[in-house]
């Protein structure tokens, strides 16, 4: 329960919290260029009196409010990178000015997730400033390079800091868009290249070669039909597959191509796995008369990362599905804490993926989402966050911390 000092801190911090969010939006931070945002978060945490601030090798920022000991820690997370604004003419308000209009803070990254970073940072400080007893630590984090979709920033932070953190982390609360509802998970995602191999020839005599595009035709048709029979789920959206790109090489004039590549985006459910996806695609290739190795290959796409601190690594664009049960004790406690500050959240799930997957699956920590941001504004030229929801989320984050660190 929040005491009167906490409620007063939240009331008095609204303008400063909003100004901080506005500052973050005014600092463009496409993937790999988050340095200025990281510095701004570090400075704000120092100003608010965080007990410890860590910037790891990859450039992720962690601020810690220390507990008295013996309780579970709570872990908050947002990401610092944002996608490009795209066509500037499509924006009602300039994407990097942080315009306040109509009860909203406008700009690129407002809904994904700079509009959640600010209340998370201030809510952590609230617990300390208000003198609310808490046994566990409050760990507020912001990671690099979330947008590519392979969770690299979160993975690096987990390996460098979270895996060695003393004591037990009871819950991760993501700032990905939920509109003050509690989100429980999402489908997995992977990008895969399927290649068919032929034999190059001059196109004036195509019979001398083997056209890789023709070999790929039945595969594309099978992928289209696959979408109709993929499994469904009672809570998450059904599994899906989409062909997102088709290329051939060498792509020269008067040349029969000897390689055709189809890129697919595959969204999958918790009971599906990397191995099952490979088996599924292998069968499609076999049914098309193609032999893996000689006629075709399946390759998980990779993304080449270079953080603003200079760390480099290439990893697969693969993200597992996860779903936290509604009756999981930390979820129940979270709902109770939000109810105590007058909020009545519903349950939801993301259509997109999040960094929470690696923490839920690889580290076994329960993961939920709670955020003032709203999913329908993310990655659009109407990017914005409700100021009213930001203020309410600051109280919500503080209430969750007060409850779960006992």
PyMOL commands that set and color helices and strands:
alter all, ss='L'
color gray80, all
select helices_A, chain A and resi 4-25+35-47+88-90+110-129+152-160+162-164+203-208+212-229+274-287+329-340+356-362+375-377+387-404
alter helices_A, ss='H'
color red, helices_A
select strands_A, chain A and resi 52-55+61-65+73-79+100-101+104-106+138-143+169-174+182-183+185-186+188-197+201-202+240-249+255-256+259-268+296-300+302-306+312-316+318-319+322-323+347-348+366-369+384-386
alter strands_A, ss='S'
color yellow, strands_A
deselect
rebuild
show_as cartoon
